[in-house]
């Protein structure tokens, strides 16, 4: 998925954009999905099955009666299928999501582990510890990640509006420099764009976007799974900028 395609799809709901909506939902609600995804989907499946049984149990051949009966039966069948798909998906992703969330929890309120990266602008080498004294919003992203692309304009705006208060929005990717440069040619960065193969916090692999809020003392005070808009990030960083 690349940025131009994302903009073209914005005017209509396609199969790809539906997938992006699901990615957003999973990312933004990862912890709730891990905890409640399976029991809630099972409960929906049972309730829908029970209601369907009550609807047709007295009818000949267990068929619904009338147009409204068929409509209700169709809705219940779709709900059962949807619940089954949710259960299957959550069962598939739960082990990996649990592993990542455990790693994120271990980082919370801890000193940001040091790692090196290079700035896209001039290829100079930096370490996350170099930014102590600033509030850092570290966004781990990729050009193939649709939710990452969606939130990038808000991150650029956040950097412009709060740079003079000591905010550094660091957009970090593990992709090749040439790929990031091609992206930047069409969509210039206001954030501090960087790349590194050394980033290994919480054993993050293809899970993107992941964002970490680091205070002026270098402590990871918050983290966010999934993509968010400008207002959400602004509400999270503002209190640390005032300290």
ChimeraX commands (.cxc) that place a marker at each C-alpha (Angstrom):
marker #1 position 0.00,0.00,0.00 radius 0.5
marker #1 position 1.44,3.36,-0.97 radius 0.5
marker #1 position 0.34,6.88,-0.32 radius 0.5
marker #1 position -1.08,7.81,-3.75 radius 0.5
marker #1 position -3.36,4.75,-3.76 radius 0.5
marker #1 position -4.52,5.66,-0.29 radius 0.5
marker #1 position -5.57,9.14,-1.42 radius 0.5
marker #1 position -7.42,7.80,-4.46 radius 0.5
marker #1 position -9.36,5.34,-2.33 radius 0.5
marker #1 position -10.38,8.02,0.15 radius 0.5
marker #1 position -13.46,8.96,-1.87 radius 0.5
marker #1 position -15.00,5.49,-1.91 radius 0.5
marker #1 position -15.16,2.44,0.32 radius 0.5
marker #1 position -13.32,-0.38,-1.45 radius 0.5
marker #1 position -12.27,-3.82,-0.29 radius 0.5
marker #1 position -8.83,-2.47,0.54 radius 0.5
marker #1 position -10.19,0.43,2.58 radius 0.5
marker #1 position -12.40,-1.99,4.51 radius 0.5
marker #1 position -9.26,-3.92,5.37 radius 0.5
marker #1 position -7.64,-0.68,6.51 radius 0.5
marker #1 position -10.62,0.02,8.78 radius 0.5
marker #1 position -10.19,-3.42,10.33 radius 0.5
marker #1 position -6.44,-2.81,10.77 radius 0.5
marker #1 position -7.20,0.48,12.51 radius 0.5
marker #1 position -9.73,-1.18,14.80 radius 0.5
marker #1 position -7.39,-4.02,15.76 radius 0.5
marker #1 position -4.46,-1.68,16.35 radius 0.5
marker #1 position -6.43,0.82,18.43 radius 0.5
marker #1 position -8.09,-1.88,20.54 radius 0.5
marker #1 position -5.36,-4.50,20.76 radius 0.5
marker #1 position -5.57,-5.02,24.52 radius 0.5
marker #1 position -9.38,-5.29,24.57 radius 0.5
marker #1 position -9.32,-7.69,21.64 radius 0.5
marker #1 position -6.80,-9.95,23.38 radius 0.5
marker #1 position -8.84,-9.97,26.59 radius 0.5
marker #1 position -12.40,-10.05,25.28 radius 0.5
marker #1 position -12.36,-10.93,21.58 radius 0.5
marker #1 position -12.92,-14.67,21.98 radius 0.5
marker #1 position -15.58,-14.64,24.74 radius 0.5
marker #1 position -17.55,-11.81,23.11 radius 0.5
marker #1 position -17.56,-13.51,19.70 radius 0.5
marker #1 position -18.67,-16.81,21.28 radius 0.5
marker #1 position -21.45,-15.01,23.16 radius 0.5
marker #1 position -22.66,-13.32,19.95 radius 0.5
marker #1 position -22.61,-16.66,18.17 radius 0.5
marker #1 position -24.68,-18.32,20.90 radius 0.5
marker #1 position -27.20,-15.47,21.15 radius 0.5
marker #1 position -27.66,-15.27,17.37 radius 0.5
marker #1 position -28.05,-19.05,17.13 radius 0.5
marker #1 position -30.61,-19.08,19.96 radius 0.5
marker #1 position -32.65,-16.26,18.39 radius 0.5
marker #1 position -32.56,-18.01,15.01 radius 0.5
marker #1 position -33.81,-21.21,16.62 radius 0.5
marker #1 position -36.64,-19.33,18.37 radius 0.5
marker #1 position -37.56,-17.69,15.09 radius 0.5
marker #1 position -38.01,-20.93,13.10 radius 0.5
marker #1 position -38.61,-23.68,15.68 radius 0.5
marker #1 position -42.41,-23.81,15.24 radius 0.5
marker #1 position -42.34,-23.49,11.47 radius 0.5
marker #1 position -42.57,-26.24,8.90 radius 0.5
marker #1 position -39.12,-27.38,7.78 radius 0.5
marker #1 position -37.71,-24.77,10.19 radius 0.5
marker #1 position -38.16,-22.06,7.57 radius 0.5
marker #1 position -39.01,-18.47,8.52 radius 0.5
marker #1 position -42.40,-17.01,7.65 radius 0.5
marker #1 position -42.94,-13.92,5.57 radius 0.5
marker #1 position -40.50,-11.36,4.22 radius 0.5
marker #1 position -39.67,-9.98,7.67 radius 0.5
marker #1 position -39.03,-13.46,8.98 radius 0.5
marker #1 position -36.60,-14.18,6.16 radius 0.5
marker #1 position -34.94,-10.80,6.68 radius 0.5
marker #1 position -34.50,-11.45,10.41 radius 0.5
marker #1 position -33.16,-14.94,9.70 radius 0.5
marker #1 position -30.67,-13.58,7.17 radius 0.5
marker #1 position -29.42,-10.97,9.64 radius 0.5
marker #1 position -28.96,-13.61,12.33 radius 0.5
marker #1 position -27.11,-15.94,9.97 radius 0.5
marker #1 position -24.81,-13.10,8.94 radius 0.5
marker #1 position -24.22,-12.28,12.60 radius 0.5
marker #1 position -23.29,-15.90,13.28 radius 0.5
marker #1 position -20.88,-15.93,10.34 radius 0.5
marker #1 position -19.37,-12.62,11.43 radius 0.5
marker #1 position -18.94,-13.90,15.00 radius 0.5
marker #1 position -17.25,-17.03,13.72 radius 0.5
marker #1 position -14.84,-14.98,11.61 radius 0.5
marker #1 position -14.02,-12.75,14.58 radius 0.5
marker #1 position -13.33,-15.77,16.78 radius 0.5
marker #1 position -11.09,-17.32,14.12 radius 0.5
marker #1 position -9.16,-14.07,13.57 radius 0.5
marker #1 position -8.66,-13.37,17.27 radius 0.5
marker #1 position -7.53,-16.95,17.89 radius 0.5
marker #1 position -4.99,-16.54,15.09 radius 0.5
marker #1 position -3.49,-13.23,16.24 radius 0.5
marker #1 position -3.88,-13.51,20.02 radius 0.5
marker #1 position -0.54,-15.27,20.83 radius 0.5
marker #1 position 1.51,-12.70,18.90 radius 0.5
marker #1 position -0.49,-9.72,20.20 radius 0.5
marker #1 position -0.12,-10.98,23.76 radius 0.5
marker #1 position 3.66,-11.27,23.31 radius 0.5
marker #1 position 3.95,-7.71,21.97 radius 0.5
marker #1 position 1.68,-6.22,24.65 radius 0.5
marker #1 position 3.71,-7.94,27.36 radius 0.5
marker #1 position 6.87,-6.42,25.90 radius 0.5
marker #1 position 5.26,-2.98,25.76 radius 0.5
marker #1 position 4.14,-3.23,29.38 radius 0.5
marker #1 position 7.70,-4.09,30.40 radius 0.5
marker #1 position 8.92,-0.84,28.78 radius 0.5
marker #1 position 6.26,1.37,30.34 radius 0.5
marker #1 position 7.68,3.84,32.90 radius 0.5
marker #1 position 11.20,2.60,32.19 radius 0.5
marker #1 position 14.20,4.40,30.73 radius 0.5
marker #1 position 14.09,4.23,26.95 radius 0.5
marker #1 position 16.55,1.50,25.88 radius 0.5
marker #1 position 19.39,3.00,23.81 radius 0.5
marker #1 position 19.60,2.25,20.11 radius 0.5
marker #1 position 21.25,3.96,17.16 radius 0.5
marker #1 position 19.64,5.25,14.00 radius 0.5
marker #1 position 20.47,7.49,11.04 radius 0.5
marker #1 position 18.64,10.65,10.07 radius 0.5
marker #1 position 17.16,10.57,6.60 radius 0.5
marker #1 position 18.05,14.22,5.98 radius 0.5
marker #1 position 21.85,13.95,6.23 radius 0.5
marker #1 position 22.62,10.34,7.18 radius 0.5
marker #1 position 24.13,11.44,10.49 radius 0.5
marker #1 position 24.03,8.88,13.30 radius 0.5
marker #1 position 22.01,9.50,16.43 radius 0.5
marker #1 position 20.97,7.65,19.56 radius 0.5
marker #1 position 17.64,8.00,21.32 radius 0.5
marker #1 position 19.54,9.15,24.42 radius 0.5
marker #1 position 20.69,12.23,22.45 radius 0.5
marker #1 position 17.20,13.66,22.78 radius 0.5
marker #1 position 17.05,13.85,26.57 radius 0.5
marker #1 position 15.67,17.22,27.57 radius 0.5
marker #1 position 13.05,17.03,24.81 radius 0.5
marker #1 position 9.69,15.34,24.78 radius 0.5
marker #1 position 9.95,12.64,22.11 radius 0.5
marker #1 position 7.09,11.03,20.26 radius 0.5
marker #1 position 8.73,8.03,18.59 radius 0.5
marker #1 position 6.55,6.69,15.80 radius 0.5
marker #1 position 7.62,3.32,14.35 radius 0.5
marker #1 position 6.12,3.16,10.88 radius 0.5
marker #1 position 6.58,1.88,7.32 radius 0.5
marker #1 position 5.64,3.01,3.82 radius 0.5
marker #1 position 3.65,-0.22,3.32 radius 0.5
marker #1 position 1.51,0.43,6.43 radius 0.5
marker #1 position -1.78,2.18,5.57 radius 0.5
marker #1 position -2.59,3.36,9.14 radius 0.5
marker #1 position 0.95,4.76,9.35 radius 0.5
marker #1 position 0.43,6.81,6.21 radius 0.5
marker #1 position -2.95,7.99,7.42 radius 0.5
marker #1 position -1.53,9.46,10.63 radius 0.5
marker #1 position 1.65,11.00,9.14 radius 0.5
marker #1 position 0.08,14.40,8.20 radius 0.5
marker #1 position -1.06,14.80,11.81 radius 0.5
marker #1 position 2.42,13.98,13.09 radius 0.5
marker #1 position 3.93,16.55,10.71 radius 0.5
marker #1 position 1.48,19.13,11.99 radius 0.5
marker #1 position 2.24,18.22,15.59 radius 0.5
marker #1 position 5.96,18.79,14.99 radius 0.5
marker #1 position 5.35,22.18,13.37 radius 0.5
marker #1 position 3.08,23.39,16.17 radius 0.5
marker #1 position 5.12,22.24,19.17 radius 0.5
marker #1 position 8.73,22.20,18.06 radius 0.5
marker #1 position 9.40,25.47,19.90 radius 0.5
marker #1 position 8.20,23.85,23.13 radius 0.5
marker #1 position 10.73,21.03,22.91 radius 0.5
marker #1 position 8.77,18.33,21.06 radius 0.5
marker #1 position 10.62,15.97,18.73 radius 0.5
marker #1 position 8.42,13.73,16.59 radius 0.5
marker #1 position 10.73,10.95,15.45 radius 0.5
marker #1 position 9.38,8.88,12.55 radius 0.5
marker #1 position 11.49,5.72,12.54 radius 0.5
marker #1 position 11.41,2.96,9.93 radius 0.5
marker #1 position 13.41,-0.20,9.32 radius 0.5
marker #1 position 13.14,0.22,5.57 radius 0.5
marker #1 position 15.96,1.04,3.17 radius 0.5
marker #1 position 17.00,4.68,2.90 radius 0.5
marker #1 position 16.27,4.78,-0.84 radius 0.5
marker #1 position 12.66,3.73,-0.30 radius 0.5
marker #1 position 12.14,6.40,2.34 radius 0.5
marker #1 position 13.74,9.03,0.11 radius 0.5
marker #1 position 11.36,8.18,-2.73 radius 0.5
marker #1 position 8.47,8.60,-0.35 radius 0.5
marker #1 position 9.83,11.92,0.97 radius 0.5
marker #1 position 10.17,13.30,-2.56 radius 0.5
marker #1 position 6.40,13.27,-2.93 radius 0.5
marker #1 position 5.43,13.74,0.71 radius 0.5
marker #1 position 8.10,15.76,2.54 radius 0.5
marker #1 position 8.62,15.17,6.24 radius 0.5
marker #1 position 8.29,17.86,8.88 radius 0.5
marker #1 position 8.96,15.24,11.54 radius 0.5
marker #1 position 12.49,13.98,12.12 radius 0.5
marker #1 position 12.62,11.02,9.73 radius 0.5
marker #1 position 15.11,8.26,10.53 radius 0.5
marker #1 position 15.87,4.65,9.76 radius 0.5
marker #1 position 17.45,1.77,11.67 radius 0.5
marker #1 position 17.69,-2.00,11.75 radius 0.5
marker #1 position 18.59,-1.94,15.46 radius 0.5
marker #1 position 15.19,-1.03,16.88 radius 0.5
marker #1 position 14.01,-4.04,18.89 radius 0.5
marker #1 position 11.71,-2.67,21.59 radius 0.5
marker #1 position 9.04,-5.20,22.64 radius 0.5
marker #1 position 10.21,-7.48,19.79 radius 0.5
marker #1 position 8.10,-5.44,17.36 radius 0.5
marker #1 position 8.21,-6.96,13.89 radius 0.5
marker #1 position 5.47,-6.21,11.35 radius 0.5
marker #1 position 3.22,-4.59,13.95 radius 0.5
marker #1 position 2.84,-0.96,12.79 radius 0.5
marker #1 position 2.30,1.75,13.69 radius 0.5
marker #1 position 3.66,1.70,17.23 radius 0.5
marker #1 position 4.22,5.00,19.00 radius 0.5
marker #1 position 6.11,5.74,22.22 radius 0.5
marker #1 position 5.88,8.92,24.30 radius 0.5
marker #1 position 9.16,9.69,26.06 radius 0.5
marker #1 position 9.41,12.50,28.60 radius 0.5
marker #1 position 12.30,14.95,29.06 radius 0.5
marker #1 position 14.07,12.54,31.42 radius 0.5
marker #1 position 14.09,9.79,28.81 radius 0.5
marker #1 position 11.32,7.72,30.44 radius 0.5
marker #1 position 8.72,5.94,28.29 radius 0.5
marker #1 position 5.58,7.34,29.90 radius 0.5
marker #1 position 3.06,5.98,27.39 radius 0.5
marker #1 position 2.71,3.89,24.26 radius 0.5
marker #1 position 0.04,3.58,21.57 radius 0.5
marker #1 position -0.79,0.66,19.31 radius 0.5
marker #1 position -2.42,1.54,16.00 radius 0.5
marker #1 position -2.88,4.86,14.24 radius 0.5
marker #1 position -4.34,8.06,15.73 radius 0.5
marker #1 position -5.12,11.60,14.64 radius 0.5
marker #1 position -3.56,14.94,15.50 radius 0.5
marker #1 position -5.97,15.76,18.32 radius 0.5
marker #1 position -5.35,12.46,20.09 radius 0.5
marker #1 position -1.56,12.82,20.06 radius 0.5
marker #1 position -1.80,16.49,21.02 radius 0.5
marker #1 position -3.81,15.58,24.12 radius 0.5
marker #1 position -1.15,13.05,25.13 radius 0.5
marker #1 position 1.98,15.17,24.64 radius 0.5
marker #1 position 0.70,18.54,25.92 radius 0.5
marker #1 position 1.02,17.85,29.64 radius 0.5
marker #1 position 4.62,16.66,29.27 radius 0.5
marker #1 position 5.54,19.74,27.26 radius 0.5
marker #1 position 4.34,21.90,30.15 radius 0.5
marker #1 position 6.61,20.19,32.70 radius 0.5
marker link #1:1,2 radius 0.2
marker link #1:2,3 radius 0.2
marker link #1:3,4 radius 0.2
marker link #1:4,5 radius 0.2
marker link #1:5,6 radius 0.2
marker link #1:6,7 radius 0.2
marker link #1:7,8 radius 0.2
marker link #1:8,9 radius 0.2
marker link #1:9,10 radius 0.2
marker link #1:10,11 radius 0.2
marker link #1:11,12 radius 0.2
marker link #1:12,13 radius 0.2
marker link #1:13,14 radius 0.2
marker link #1:14,15 radius 0.2
marker link #1:15,16 radius 0.2
marker link #1:16,17 radius 0.2
marker link #1:17,18 radius 0.2
marker link #1:18,19 radius 0.2
marker link #1:19,20 radius 0.2
marker link #1:20,21 radius 0.2
marker link #1:21,22 radius 0.2
marker link #1:22,23 radius 0.2
marker link #1:23,24 radius 0.2
marker link #1:24,25 radius 0.2
marker link #1:25,26 radius 0.2
marker link #1:26,27 radius 0.2
marker link #1:27,28 radius 0.2
marker link #1:28,29 radius 0.2
marker link #1:29,30 radius 0.2
marker link #1:30,31 radius 0.2
marker link #1:31,32 radius 0.2
marker link #1:32,33 radius 0.2
marker link #1:33,34 radius 0.2
marker link #1:34,35 radius 0.2
marker link #1:35,36 radius 0.2
marker link #1:36,37 radius 0.2
marker link #1:37,38 radius 0.2
marker link #1:38,39 radius 0.2
marker link #1:39,40 radius 0.2
marker link #1:40,41 radius 0.2
marker link #1:41,42 radius 0.2
marker link #1:42,43 radius 0.2
marker link #1:43,44 radius 0.2
marker link #1:44,45 radius 0.2
marker link #1:45,46 radius 0.2
marker link #1:46,47 radius 0.2
marker link #1:47,48 radius 0.2
marker link #1:48,49 radius 0.2
marker link #1:49,50 radius 0.2
marker link #1:50,51 radius 0.2
marker link #1:51,52 radius 0.2
marker link #1:52,53 radius 0.2
marker link #1:53,54 radius 0.2
marker link #1:54,55 radius 0.2
marker link #1:55,56 radius 0.2
marker link #1:56,57 radius 0.2
marker link #1:57,58 radius 0.2
marker link #1:58,59 radius 0.2
marker link #1:59,60 radius 0.2
marker link #1:60,61 radius 0.2
marker link #1:61,62 radius 0.2
marker link #1:62,63 radius 0.2
marker link #1:63,64 radius 0.2
marker link #1:64,65 radius 0.2
marker link #1:65,66 radius 0.2
marker link #1:66,67 radius 0.2
marker link #1:67,68 radius 0.2
marker link #1:68,69 radius 0.2
marker link #1:69,70 radius 0.2
marker link #1:70,71 radius 0.2
marker link #1:71,72 radius 0.2
marker link #1:72,73 radius 0.2
marker link #1:73,74 radius 0.2
marker link #1:74,75 radius 0.2
marker link #1:75,76 radius 0.2
marker link #1:76,77 radius 0.2
marker link #1:77,78 radius 0.2
marker link #1:78,79 radius 0.2
marker link #1:79,80 radius 0.2
marker link #1:80,81 radius 0.2
marker link #1:81,82 radius 0.2
marker link #1:82,83 radius 0.2
marker link #1:83,84 radius 0.2
marker link #1:84,85 radius 0.2
marker link #1:85,86 radius 0.2
marker link #1:86,87 radius 0.2
marker link #1:87,88 radius 0.2
marker link #1:88,89 radius 0.2
marker link #1:89,90 radius 0.2
marker link #1:90,91 radius 0.2
marker link #1:91,92 radius 0.2
marker link #1:92,93 radius 0.2
marker link #1:93,94 radius 0.2
marker link #1:94,95 radius 0.2
marker link #1:95,96 radius 0.2
marker link #1:96,97 radius 0.2
marker link #1:97,98 radius 0.2
marker link #1:98,99 radius 0.2
marker link #1:99,100 radius 0.2
marker link #1:100,101 radius 0.2
marker link #1:101,102 radius 0.2
marker link #1:102,103 radius 0.2
marker link #1:103,104 radius 0.2
marker link #1:104,105 radius 0.2
marker link #1:105,106 radius 0.2
marker link #1:106,107 radius 0.2
marker link #1:107,108 radius 0.2
marker link #1:108,109 radius 0.2
marker link #1:109,110 radius 0.2
marker link #1:110,111 radius 0.2
marker link #1:111,112 radius 0.2
marker link #1:112,113 radius 0.2
marker link #1:113,114 radius 0.2
marker link #1:114,115 radius 0.2
marker link #1:115,116 radius 0.2
marker link #1:116,117 radius 0.2
marker link #1:117,118 radius 0.2
marker link #1:118,119 radius 0.2
marker link #1:119,120 radius 0.2
marker link #1:120,121 radius 0.2
marker link #1:121,122 radius 0.2
marker link #1:122,123 radius 0.2
marker link #1:123,124 radius 0.2
marker link #1:124,125 radius 0.2
marker link #1:125,126 radius 0.2
marker link #1:126,127 radius 0.2
marker link #1:127,128 radius 0.2
marker link #1:128,129 radius 0.2
marker link #1:129,130 radius 0.2
marker link #1:130,131 radius 0.2
marker link #1:131,132 radius 0.2
marker link #1:132,133 radius 0.2
marker link #1:133,134 radius 0.2
marker link #1:134,135 radius 0.2
marker link #1:135,136 radius 0.2
marker link #1:136,137 radius 0.2
marker link #1:137,138 radius 0.2
marker link #1:138,139 radius 0.2
marker link #1:139,140 radius 0.2
marker link #1:140,141 radius 0.2
marker link #1:141,142 radius 0.2
marker link #1:142,143 radius 0.2
marker link #1:143,144 radius 0.2
marker link #1:144,145 radius 0.2
marker link #1:145,146 radius 0.2
marker link #1:146,147 radius 0.2
marker link #1:147,148 radius 0.2
marker link #1:148,149 radius 0.2
marker link #1:149,150 radius 0.2
marker link #1:150,151 radius 0.2
marker link #1:151,152 radius 0.2
marker link #1:152,153 radius 0.2
marker link #1:153,154 radius 0.2
marker link #1:154,155 radius 0.2
marker link #1:155,156 radius 0.2
marker link #1:156,157 radius 0.2
marker link #1:157,158 radius 0.2
marker link #1:158,159 radius 0.2
marker link #1:159,160 radius 0.2
marker link #1:160,161 radius 0.2
marker link #1:161,162 radius 0.2
marker link #1:162,163 radius 0.2
marker link #1:163,164 radius 0.2
marker link #1:164,165 radius 0.2
marker link #1:165,166 radius 0.2
marker link #1:166,167 radius 0.2
marker link #1:167,168 radius 0.2
marker link #1:168,169 radius 0.2
marker link #1:169,170 radius 0.2
marker link #1:170,171 radius 0.2
marker link #1:171,172 radius 0.2
marker link #1:172,173 radius 0.2
marker link #1:173,174 radius 0.2
marker link #1:174,175 radius 0.2
marker link #1:175,176 radius 0.2
marker link #1:176,177 radius 0.2
marker link #1:177,178 radius 0.2
marker link #1:178,179 radius 0.2
marker link #1:179,180 radius 0.2
marker link #1:180,181 radius 0.2
marker link #1:181,182 radius 0.2
marker link #1:182,183 radius 0.2
marker link #1:183,184 radius 0.2
marker link #1:184,185 radius 0.2
marker link #1:185,186 radius 0.2
marker link #1:186,187 radius 0.2
marker link #1:187,188 radius 0.2
marker link #1:188,189 radius 0.2
marker link #1:189,190 radius 0.2
marker link #1:190,191 radius 0.2
marker link #1:191,192 radius 0.2
marker link #1:192,193 radius 0.2
marker link #1:193,194 radius 0.2
marker link #1:194,195 radius 0.2
marker link #1:195,196 radius 0.2
marker link #1:196,197 radius 0.2
marker link #1:197,198 radius 0.2
marker link #1:198,199 radius 0.2
marker link #1:199,200 radius 0.2
marker link #1:200,201 radius 0.2
marker link #1:201,202 radius 0.2
marker link #1:202,203 radius 0.2
marker link #1:203,204 radius 0.2
marker link #1:204,205 radius 0.2
marker link #1:205,206 radius 0.2
marker link #1:206,207 radius 0.2
marker link #1:207,208 radius 0.2
marker link #1:208,209 radius 0.2
marker link #1:209,210 radius 0.2
marker link #1:210,211 radius 0.2
marker link #1:211,212 radius 0.2
marker link #1:212,213 radius 0.2
marker link #1:213,214 radius 0.2
marker link #1:214,215 radius 0.2
marker link #1:215,216 radius 0.2
marker link #1:216,217 radius 0.2
marker link #1:217,218 radius 0.2
marker link #1:218,219 radius 0.2
marker link #1:219,220 radius 0.2
marker link #1:220,221 radius 0.2
marker link #1:221,222 radius 0.2
marker link #1:222,223 radius 0.2
marker link #1:223,224 radius 0.2
marker link #1:224,225 radius 0.2
marker link #1:225,226 radius 0.2
marker link #1:226,227 radius 0.2
marker link #1:227,228 radius 0.2
marker link #1:228,229 radius 0.2
marker link #1:229,230 radius 0.2
marker link #1:230,231 radius 0.2
marker link #1:231,232 radius 0.2
marker link #1:232,233 radius 0.2
marker link #1:233,234 radius 0.2
marker link #1:234,235 radius 0.2
marker link #1:235,236 radius 0.2
marker link #1:236,237 radius 0.2
marker link #1:237,238 radius 0.2
marker link #1:238,239 radius 0.2
marker link #1:239,240 radius 0.2
marker link #1:240,241 radius 0.2
marker link #1:241,242 radius 0.2
marker link #1:242,243 radius 0.2
view
